[in-house]
Amino acid sequence: MKAVCFYFQIHQPFRLKRYRFFDIGNDHYYYDDYSNEEIITRVAHKSYIPAAETLLRMIQESKGAFRCALSISGTALEQCEQYVPEFIDLLKKLAETGKVEFLAETYAHSLSSLTDPEEFREQVKLHDAKIYELFGQRPKIFRNTELVYCDDIAPMIYDMGYKGCITEGAKHILGWKSPDYVYAAAACPKLKLLLKNDKLSDDISFRFSNPSWEAYPLTADKYIDWIAQTPAENQIVNLFMSLETFGELQPRESGIFQFLEALPRFAAERGIDFWTPSEVVSKCKAVDTLEVLHPISWADEARDISAWLGNKLQNEAFQKLYSVSERVRLCSDRRLKQDWQYLQGSDHFFYMSTKHMADGAAHAMFSPYETPFEAFTNYMNVLADFIVRVEEQYPLSIENEELNSLLTTIRNQATEIEALNKEVTSMRNNLEHYNEEHALREATKETPEQKTDEKKVAKKKTTVKKATKKASKTK
């Protein structure tokens, strides 16, 4: 029996406002609140909300046969909570069905996995906590930013407890192999890899409403037929795409929502199931290991990381940002840490791409800047101010090792002082308790004089009683 694994991505960055050189040191707020609110509100009502409502109906009408997965960045969740809380409510309803799996990823939709393992782990942990807080699920499958993956990342993913990882079925990696199987990571054989079926996914994401496409118009029954016609031995067809495909990239007028909603009915007629990524990992054995020496992603024709780190501008900004990562982790300034998260968003580097042709058009479509150089200049101005704030807490003149040593000493001393304070408090309490008991004993203790007086009084009472008795007898 064939099965389909649907996964939908939701992400929105915190876009930066126009930040001039003269703002450095004077203005510490970097974000374009108007654009961020306008974009998330528009996309949510145009795409996210109707798509989520459609998924909910698909689950209900199929009586739970339809299942899928969602991956939502932490920055997108924050914006949705602030500007479109009704979408969060819809996601909670999807979670309550038990048929939607929420995946793990980096909180800030960052590229930290490529340069800073400690930051990478911290962000994933933070994202997991957010997913559990909102939806009550502990993610079991990992999905890295933009499906970035390579052999160096695999052990980190497995060590964090994930059973599987979603990534791109890049042709230059697969060669003659098919993406419709489960593979094991070469660097970590216990980690299973789920690969995107590039063609079938992009048929929906990019070609659905293109009238010049040879398969146009694409209907649900035709699409399910394509899946049914794949080789019988294929394990799983992974369809990975952005949720913005529905209503944003492919407009409502194209019939994209009706297409999506009809899929479970035609799949049932052809005996095709829907599985979540966790179900795929548990039901399918890895047929082979997959070696990925250099990072891959689902972006651009090259399916590599050149969309974010393909030119000198991008690399300079990237290296400058992560040059202060250790110092930021050491600080306790909540605002500084929040800015650190937001500035790591991969989108900032994506806007700096100088690619041309089809890839360049895609970059320009999503960028709020007129040119990559404007994106670079604006980001570097913001980053300069951010680094000034970091230096105010931990000057760059101090080497990282020396700084770590000093901070460790300070923390140890603080711990020792705290322990001594607790000991002093305990001794003080014991002393007070002893003083109270001593005072009580002193108050109840009888002196020899008091005892003698009591005996004299007792004798007098006895003498009086005897005298009284004699007097009564004489009478």
PAGU-608954 format. One line per 4 residues: number of its first residue (from 1); their letters; for each residue x, y, z of C-alpha. Coordinates in pm, whole numbers, always signed. Layout:
<recs>
NUM) A) X/Y/Z; ...
</recs>
This chain:
<recs>
1) MKAV) +0/+0/+0; +131/+344/-93; +142/+633/+149; +185/+1009/+128
5) CFYF) +353/+1226/+389; +246/+1591/+376; +450/+1852/+559; +376/+2226/+559
9) QIHQ) +614/+2501/+665; +514/+2831/+831; +768/+3106/+886; +779/+3483/+914
13) PFRL) +1088/+3683/+1015; +1104/+4003/+1215; +1185/+4245/+932; +1418/+4533/+1006
17) KRYR) +1328/+4898/+971; +1546/+5136/+773; +1839/+5183/+1007; +2092/+5454/+920
21) FFDI) +2458/+5479/+1015; +2378/+5773/+1243; +2131/+5558/+1438; +2414/+5341/+1568
25) GNDH) +2451/+5396/+1941; +2132/+5603/+1959; +1847/+5374/+1857; +1834/+5019/+1991
29) YYYD) +1500/+4918/+1839; +1550/+4760/+1498; +1216/+4631/+1371; +960/+4745/+1119
33) DYSN) +648/+4684/+1325; +415/+4814/+1057; +545/+4576/+788; +561/+4282/+1025
37) EEII) +201/+4330/+1135; +74/+4402/+784; +242/+4099/+626; +155/+3841/+891
41) TRVA) -205/+3965/+904; -244/+3961/+526; -81/+3622/+477; -270/+3469/+768
45) HKSY) -612/+3573/+638; -525/+3503/+278; -342/+3174/+327; -275/+3035/+675
49) IPAA) -627/+3051/+817; -818/+2917/+513; -551/+2649/+466; -576/+2541/+831
53) ETLL) -956/+2534/+806; -925/+2319/+496; -688/+2077/+671; -930/+2052/+963
57) RMIQ) -1219/+1967/+730; -1003/+1711/+549; -931/+1535/+878; -1294/+1544/+987
61) ESKG) -1445/+1439/+655; -1195/+1155/+610; -1261/+1045/+971; -895/+1081/+1056
65) AFRC) -755/+912/+746; -587/+1234/+637; -280/+1322/+839; -2/+1574/+798
69) ALSI) +277/+1762/+973; +342/+2129/+1042; +664/+2310/+1123; +636/+2664/+1254
73) SGTA) +930/+2884/+1345; +937/+3054/+1683; +937/+3400/+1525; +624/+3313/+1326
77) LEQC) +453/+3186/+1640; +537/+3508/+1824; +389/+3721/+1546; +78/+3505/+1521
81) EQYV) +25/+3526/+1896; +53/+3903/+1879; -134/+3986/+1559; -352/+3688/+1458
85) PEFI) -428/+3482/+1771; -724/+3325/+1592; -475/+3132/+1379; -309/+2994/+1693
89) DLLK) -654/+2877/+1805; -697/+2696/+1473; -359/+2527/+1512; -462/+2410/+1858
93) KLAE) -775/+2255/+1708; -558/+2074/+1455; -335/+1950/+1736; -637/+1823/+1929
97) TGKV) -736/+1596/+1639; -425/+1387/+1701; -372/+1372/+1325; -132/+1665/+1291
101) EFLA) +229/+1635/+1402; +434/+1941/+1496; +801/+1922/+1401; +1110/+2060/+1570
105) ETYA) +1329/+2329/+1416; +1541/+2628/+1515; +1343/+2891/+1702; +1473/+3184/+1496
109) HSLS) +1477/+3001/+1161; +1853/+3042/+1175; +2156/+2885/+1009; +2324/+2820/+1344
113) SLTD) +2363/+2449/+1260; +2632/+2549/+1009; +2854/+2738/+1249; +2757/+2722/+1617
117) PEEF) +2648/+2383/+1760; +2579/+2522/+2106; +2354/+2797/+1973; +2186/+2544/+1746
121) REQV) +2099/+2318/+2039; +1973/+2608/+2249; +1742/+2729/+1973; +1599/+2383/+1910
125) KLHD) +1538/+2338/+2282; +1365/+2677/+2297; +1147/+2587/+1999; +1051/+2251/+2150
129) AKIY) +941/+2427/+2467; +727/+2671/+2267; +557/+2390/+2074; +480/+2205/+2396
133) ELFG) +350/+2521/+2561; +108/+2598/+2278; +13/+2257/+2139; +104/+2002/+2405
137) QRPK) +334/+1800/+2177; +697/+1700/+2218; +844/+1697/+1865; +1002/+1368/+1758
141) IFRN) +1109/+1460/+1405; +1346/+1742/+1317; +1323/+1982/+1028; +1615/+2222/+994
145) TELV) +1586/+2575/+858; +1516/+2558/+483; +1575/+2180/+503; +1949/+2243/+546
149) YCDD) +2127/+1915/+612; +2468/+1750/+591; +2660/+1471/+763; +2805/+1712/+1021
153) IAPM) +2456/+1807/+1139; +2317/+1453/+1167; +2487/+1356/+1498; +2369/+1678/+1662
157) IYDM) +2011/+1604/+1561; +2026/+1247/+1687; +2196/+1346/+2014; +1902/+1578/+2086
161) GYKG) +1672/+1277/+2079; +1509/+1299/+1737; +1430/+982/+1547; +1420/+1132/+1202
165) CITE) +1506/+1436/+994; +1330/+1592/+697; +1546/+1724/+414; +1563/+1781/+40
169) GAKH) +1579/+1498/-210; +1856/+1675/-400; +1938/+1510/-732; +2313/+1563/-700
173) ILGW) +2303/+1370/-372; +2062/+1094/-471; +2204/+1022/-814; +2010/+720/-941
177) KSPD) +1833/+668/-607; +1469/+761/-549; +1350/+1007/-281; +1052/+778/-218
181) YVYA) +1237/+566/+38; +1358/+612/+393; +1735/+643/+425; +1975/+638/+718
185) AAAC) +2224/+916/+782; +2573/+801/+688; +2727/+983/+984; +2460/+855/+1224
189) PKLK) +2288/+538/+1098; +2022/+543/+1370; +1886/+873/+1235; +1634/+820/+954
193) LLLK) +1605/+1066/+667; +1281/+1160/+490; +1349/+1316/+151; +1127/+1559/-33
197) NDKL) +989/+1438/-365; +1100/+1745/-553; +889/+1708/-867; +555/+1622/-710
201) SDDI) +597/+1886/-438; +683/+2162/-684; +395/+2064/-911; +171/+2205/-639
205) SFRF) +397/+2479/-502; +512/+2643/-824; +339/+2498/-1131; -21/+2453/-1020
209) SNPS) -163/+2773/-1173; +84/+2811/-1460; -119/+2793/-1785; +196/+2728/-1990
213) WEAY) +271/+2412/-1793; +208/+2100/-2000; +7/+1935/-1720; -214/+2240/-1661
217) PLTA) -479/+2232/-1521; -385/+2004/-1235; -679/+1826/-1072; -685/+1617/-755
221) DKYI) -766/+1291/-933; -488/+1345/-1189; -239/+1419/-913; -334/+1111/-711
225) DWIA) -303/+905/-1029; +57/+1024/-1064; +129/+906/-710; -46/+573/-773
229) QTPA) +167/+520/-1084; +497/+543/-898; +679/+207/-865; +497/-35/-636
233) ENQI) +805/-94/-421; +841/+275/-330; +785/+323/+43; +659/+679/+79
237) VNLF) +595/+994/-125; +706/+1297/+76; +531/+1618/-25; +697/+1911/+151
241) MSLE) +598/+2273/+89; +523/+2608/+247; +169/+2658/+374; +176/+2987/+183
245) TFGE) +141/+2776/-130; -231/+2778/-59; -378/+3122/-111; -56/+3322/-138
249) LQPR) +178/+3161/-394; -119/+2996/-563; -421/+3229/-539; -761/+3115/-417
253) ESGI) -903/+3181/-764; -682/+2905/-906; -886/+2645/-717; -592/+2545/-497
257) FQFL) -805/+2499/-183; -1059/+2280/-363; -770/+2078/-505; -622/+2022/-160
261) EALP) -954/+1931/+0; -1032/+1671/-268; -707/+1477/-226; -816/+1242/+59
265) RFAA) -1124/+1126/-132; -932/+1029/-446; -650/+881/-238; -896/+656/-56
269) ERGI) -1036/+534/-389; -687/+427/-496; -585/+277/-162; -333/+547/-76
273) DFWT) -280/+634/+291; -157/+951/+460; +113/+922/+727; +282/+1169/+957
277) PSEV) +665/+1178/+958; +675/+987/+1288; +459/+714/+1137; +690/+693/+837
281) VSKC) +993/+654/+1064; +824/+385/+1274; +676/+188/+982; +956/+204/+725
285) KAVD) +1305/+61/+746; +1596/+249/+596; +1689/+93/+262; +2037/+245/+251
289) TLEV) +2261/+510/+403; +2284/+854/+245; +2609/+1048/+249; +2582/+1427/+233
293) LHPI) +2929/+1578/+260; +2824/+1935/+181; +2511/+2114/+306; +2197/+2086/+97
297) SWAD) +1867/+2275/+119; +1539/+2310/-67; +1621/+2656/-205; +1713/+2762/-559
301) EARD) +1820/+2540/-846; +2147/+2440/-680; +1971/+2301/-370; +2264/+2414/-156
305) ISAW) +2321/+2700/+91; +2428/+2958/-168; +2093/+3134/-127; +2218/+3259/+212
309) LGNK) +2596/+3222/+203; +2677/+3249/-166; +2860/+3582/-181; +3103/+3796/+19
313) LQNE) +2832/+4022/+155; +2640/+3733/+306; +2948/+3565/+451; +3080/+3885/+605
317) AFQK) +2748/+3956/+775; +2714/+3594/+887; +3063/+3574/+1036; +3029/+3913/+1204
321) LYSV) +2704/+3807/+1368; +2835/+3481/+1511; +3163/+3636/+1624; +2982/+3753/+1939
325) SERV) +2775/+3441/+2000; +2969/+3328/+2309; +2936/+3669/+2473; +2565/+3689/+2405
329) RLCS) +2510/+3348/+2563; +2694/+3463/+2874; +2478/+3770/+2925; +2147/+3780/+3109
333) DRRL) +1998/+4082/+2930; +1660/+3960/+2804; +1627/+4230/+2536; +1976/+4161/+2404
337) KQDW) +1903/+3789/+2380; +1576/+3856/+2198; +1752/+4074/+1941; +2015/+3803/+1906
341) QYLQ) +1743/+3556/+1811; +1574/+3786/+1562; +1900/+3889/+1392; +1986/+3525/+1323
345) GSDH) +1688/+3478/+1093; +1807/+3331/+762; +1588/+3579/+573; +1830/+3865/+643
349) FFYM) +2103/+3682/+451; +1860/+3569/+182; +1786/+3934/+100; +2159/+3991/+32
353) STKH) +2174/+3735/-249; +2315/+3864/-577; +2190/+3574/-787; +2036/+3636/-1128
357) MADG) +1784/+3470/-1357; +1506/+3262/-1196; +1676/+3240/-857; +1733/+3614/-851
361) AAHA) +1367/+3680/-926; +1262/+3463/-632; +1496/+3648/-397; +1375/+3987/-519
365) MFSP) +1009/+3886/-479; +1049/+3821/-106; +1294/+4101/-25; +1176/+4433/+124
369) YETP) +1489/+4599/-17; +1549/+4736/-365; +1895/+4582/-392; +2106/+4321/-208
373) FEAF) +2353/+4596/-121; +2083/+4795/+54; +1990/+4483/+250; +2354/+4433/+348
377) TNYM) +2408/+4796/+452; +2094/+4810/+660; +2169/+4482/+835; +2530/+4576/+909
381) NVLA) +2420/+4907/+1062; +2183/+4721/+1292; +2448/+4463/+1370; +2700/+4736/+1454
385) DFIV) +2466/+4881/+1715; +2393/+4535/+1850; +2764/+4461/+1891; +2814/+4794/+2070
389) RVEE) +2553/+4682/+2323; +2726/+4346/+2362; +3062/+4517/+2415; +2914/+4733/+2688
393) QYPL) +2860/+4417/+2888; +3159/+4214/+2771; +3434/+4419/+2597; +3591/+4259/+2292
397) SIEN) +3934/+4344/+2431; +3892/+4048/+2665; +3957/+3713/+2499; +3673/+3462/+2504
401) EELN) +3870/+3209/+2709; +3971/+3473/+2962; +3613/+3599/+2978; +3479/+3249/+3030
405) SLLT) +3735/+3188/+3303; +3648/+3512/+3481; +3276/+3449/+3460; +3320/+3093/+3581
409) TIRN) +3518/+3222/+3880; +3251/+3482/+3952; +2976/+3221/+3930; +3168/+2984/+4157
413) QATE) +3226/+3261/+4408; +2860/+3356/+4394; +2764/+2994/+4456; +3007/+2973/+4747
417) IEAL) +2879/+3298/+4897; +2522/+3175/+4863; +2612/+2850/+5040; +2786/+3041/+5321
421) NKEV) +2487/+3273/+5357; +2260/+2971/+5390; +2493/+2827/+5653; +2497/+3156/+5848
425) TSMR) +2118/+3177/+5830; +2089/+2820/+5955; +2327/+2886/+6245; +2142/+3206/+6334
429) NNLE) +1812/+3019/+6340; +1964/+2747/+6558; +2103/+3008/+6797; +1768/+3183/+6825
433) HYNE) +1598/+2851/+6891; +1855/+2767/+7160; +1808/+3106/+7327; +1432/+3057/+7336
437) EHAL) +1467/+2713/+7496; +1722/+2842/+7746; +1496/+3130/+7846; +1208/+2888/+7892
441) REAT) +1417/+2660/+8113; +1532/+2954/+8323; +1177/+3071/+8369; +1063/+2734/+8503
445) KETP) +1373/+2662/+8714; +1318/+2688/+9103; +1582/+2844/+9330; +1673/+2687/+9678
449) EQKT) +1520/+2988/+9857; +1192/+2936/+9667; +1186/+2569/+9775; +1254/+2660/+10147
453) DEKK) +975/+2918/+10146; +736/+2666/+9996; +822/+2413/+10273; +763/+2675/+10545
457) VAKK) +425/+2762/+10399; +331/+2395/+10385; +433/+2345/+10754; +228/+2644/+10862
461) KTTV) -75/+2506/+10682; -29/+2168/+10855; +7/+2332/+11201; -307/+2537/+11148
465) KKAT) -503/+2228/+11049; -388/+2037/+11362; -474/+2327/+11591; -818/+2349/+11438
469) KKAS) -882/+1979/+11496; -775/+1999/+11867; -999/+2296/+11926; -1296/+2115/+11782
473) KTK) -1231/+1807/+12006; -1207/+2020/+12324; -1545/+2170/+12253
</recs>
